[in-house]
Amino acid sequence: MQISKRVQGFTESVIREMTRVVAQHGGVNLAQGMPNFPPPRELLEAAHRAIDGDFHQYAITWGTPRLRRAIADKYQKFYGMDVDPERHVTVCCGSTETMLSTLLAVLNPGDEVIIFEPFYENYGPGCIIADAQPVFVPLDPPDFTFDPDRLANAVTPRTRAVVFNSPNNPTGKVFSRAELQTIADLCLKHDLLAITDEIYEHIVFDGASHTPIATLPGMAERTITISGISKSYSVTGWRVGYAVAPADLSLGIRRAHDFVTVGAPHPLQEAAVTALQLPDAYYVKLREAYQARRDLLFGYVERAGFVAWKPRGAYYILTDAAHFLKRHGVADDTAFAMWLIENVGVATVPGSSFYAHPELGRTKIRFCFPKTDDVLRDAGERLLKLRV
Ligand SMILES: Cc1ncc(COP(=O)(O)O)c(C=O)c1O
């Protein structure tokens, strides 16, 4: 029996593959971006209370009223955004499903979507499921900025939206106010939507700050802001994410979401309210802790001899390993990632997983650092063996 043409092109996520291989060989897993430390105690207590309470049946499809209210209040508090929980908020199963339901809600077959490259690998299959055509605009090292002319030239009569992720996986880029304005101007000029993945909104370094493009003049009416609780509160397995969008678009997202998953886990939506109401001090500590982890791993990665770009946000370090490939006679990034597991005991993600043009990632690999210091040190000491 044949599987559908649609999914034939979906390869197993390279990240999960690396996780499996390092489990077989033994070693440190810096591939999949998930914490090895527990979530805040208040959240665990809230989840226990929710399980003991009466939250076991389907919630309202687009999210519990309490959670939608908490989301709206948080957007108001952090970014001054005027969000109506009744009309603008849709809760889904993680930001992954939120992105998929959004693409299904706003794209027609054949529509084009501009995506910055490298990109989080789920956007590719998302476009395929929505029957849309991705058009890529490069983010080039060292600062991973984009050429405004290339962005403008990517627009055609079929372009419907610009999708981007800031703070960015895998580059660690935080889009500047000027860059956001360039994207906003383009959206306004050509009547495009901005679809933004802001899942790392609270993980920014060196005094950088995150600005939702929805806060730029004229953009709230044409932006779908996607985020969730996975990364900000170290609960990637809880699967609660959300979109903030204009009322008419929210209706579409809710319709798609209803038929994709019906709803996010009810007790964990209840516990998520506690997460969103954590005091400001929580976010200060979160940033400081991640900056210290970044500095620790980045130091090792540089000393080991990688060409590395210091991230300003999110929790990944993208590197170029061209000279290692040459020295060890390894063909490409995927072979080198395997070689690193087998010879050094560190799992990473091959750079080509983040590129539609695999040649652009052929010598790159990505490390992640949502790990405790002992794990980062263990990985770092192993990497130093590469210096010999
Ligand atoms: C850019 C980006 N968006 C979304 C996700 C997934 O988020 P969620 O757990 O909310 O589905 C990830 C996870 O690594 C990510 O890196």
The ligand as an SDF file (V2000), in Angstrom:
LIG
                    3D

 16 16  0  0  0  0  0  0  0  0999 V2000
   10.9190   28.0360   16.3540 C   0  0  0  0  0  0  0  0  0  0  0  0
   10.1090   27.0190   17.0490 C   0  0  0  0  0  0  0  0  0  0  0  0
    8.7860   27.0800   16.9700 N   0  0  0  0  0  0  0  0  0  0  0  0
    8.0120   26.1610   17.5770 C   0  0  0  0  0  0  0  0  0  0  0  0
    8.5580   25.1220   18.3060 C   0  0  0  0  0  0  0  0  0  0  0  0
    7.6580   24.1270   18.9540 C   0  0  0  0  0  0  0  0  0  0  0  0
    6.8810   24.7220   19.9220 O   0  0  0  0  0  0  0  0  0  0  0  0
    5.6600   23.9850   20.6380 P   0  0  0  0  0  0  0  0  0  0  0  0
    6.2390   23.0620   21.6660 O   0  0  0  0  0  0  0  0  0  0  0  0
    4.8660   25.0830   21.2520 O   0  0  0  0  0  0  0  0  0  0  0  0
    4.8950   23.2420   19.5920 O   0  0  0  0  0  0  0  0  0  0  0  0
    9.9400   25.0080   18.4040 C   0  0  0  0  0  0  0  0  0  0  0  0
   10.5480   23.8920   19.1310 C   0  0  0  0  0  0  0  0  0  0  0  0
   11.7070   23.6060   19.0650 O   0  0  0  0  0  0  0  0  0  0  0  0
   10.7320   25.9890   17.7660 C   0  0  0  0  0  0  0  0  0  0  0  0
   12.0620   25.9440   17.8220 O   0  0  0  0  0  0  0  0  0  0  0  0
  1  2  1  0
  2  3  1  0
  2 15  2  0
  3  4  2  0
  4  5  1  0
  5  6  1  0
  5 12  2  0
  6  7  1  0
  7  8  1  0
  8  9  2  0
  8 10  1  0
  8 11  1  0
 12 13  1  0
 12 15  1  0
 13 14  2  0
 15 16  1  0
M  END
$$$$
